[in-house]
Amino acid sequence: MTHIYFIGDLRAPFIKQNLSILGSLYDVSTFDLSKHATSFKQIPRYLISSLKETVTIIKSDVVWIWFADYPALPFIIIGRLFKKQIVTNVGGWEVYKAENIGYGNQLNPVRGACTRWIIRNSRVVVCPSRSYANITKAVEPQSVVIVIPGWIEPELLTHPLPEKHGVVTALCTRSFTDKLKGIPTFIAATQGMGAEIVVNIPRDELLDKFRHKKVYCQLSYTESFGMSLLESMACGCVPVTTDRDALPEVAGGCGVIVPYGDIEQTRAAIKLAEQMDSIAPRVVAAKYTKDRAQKAIVDLVNRLC
C-alpha cells in the first residue's frame, strides 16, 4: 500500500479534513506541527525533532506538507535527498503580499524566498482555489500547481433550517486579522442590525449560528478559499463577500459581491441579501463534495506513484 508522510498542524479543521481522506485510502504517518517547537527561537529543537523522522520519510512514497513556510524546510530537504514525491499545500499567506494591511510572507525577503524555494522544490503544489493557483504561479513560475478545493459534510445540506434572521461573520482570532477580514467595515455597515461577530467558538455552535442567521458576511481583503463561507452557505446563509481573490469563486454567484472596505455598498448588499432565499447558497455549496475532493486526491497520488 502507498505510504504517505503527512506534516501539518492537526488543530486546523481543514488540515484534519485533508488527513481524513488520505487516512481512509492510504497508509499514513503524521508529524503534528502543533506538538513540536516551530518558532524561530526554538528552531534547534524543531530541527532535532524533524531529523528524527528521516527513517519514516525514507519508508514513505509521498511527503505531504501543510504549508509552504519555514517549518517545511527540513522535510523538503530530506525528501529531496531521498528522491521522494513532495506535495505542498499553500494556505494563502505564504504567497501573498499586501503592504497596506501588512499581510503575507512575500513582504518579508527571507520568508518570502523560503516560500518560493519550498514551492520550487515540491513536485506538486496544491491550492484551494483557481485564484490562488494563479497567485502561486506568479510568485514562482516554475511551480506545478493543481487546485483541490475544500469540501463540506453532506449532512450540512440536509439539516432542517429554522426561521432565519440576522447577520453574522466568523473568524478564528481578532488579534491581527481585523483589517484582513474586513471587521471595521462589518461593524460600520451593520450598525443597528444586531449583527454578530463570532470568534473561535466550537464548530457545532458555529454551525448552529449559521442555521439561524440569514446573511453571512466575508468582507476580507483576501481569502485563498473560505471554509466558513462555504459552511455558512451549506447552512442556508446568503453570502455577502468582497470581490477579492477566491471569495466570488466560492460564492458562485449566489449572493452579493461588494468592493473591499466600502461601507455603504456593504450595508446595501446586506439589506438586499436579507430579501434573498436560502436555497441558492445550498445548491452552490452542494458542488463541494467529499467525493470530488477524494477523486482529485486519488488522481494526484496515482500520478505521483
Beta strands, then each sheet from edge to edge (+ up, - down):
strand 1: 3-8
strand 2: 27-32
strand 3: 62-66
strand 4: 85-89
strand 5: 124-127
strand 6: 145-147
strand 7: 167-171
strand 8: 196-199
strand 9: 215-218
strand 10: 238-242
strand 11: 256-258
sheet 1: 2+ 1+ 3+ 4+ 5+ 6+
sheet 2: 8+ 7+ 9+ 10+ 11+
end
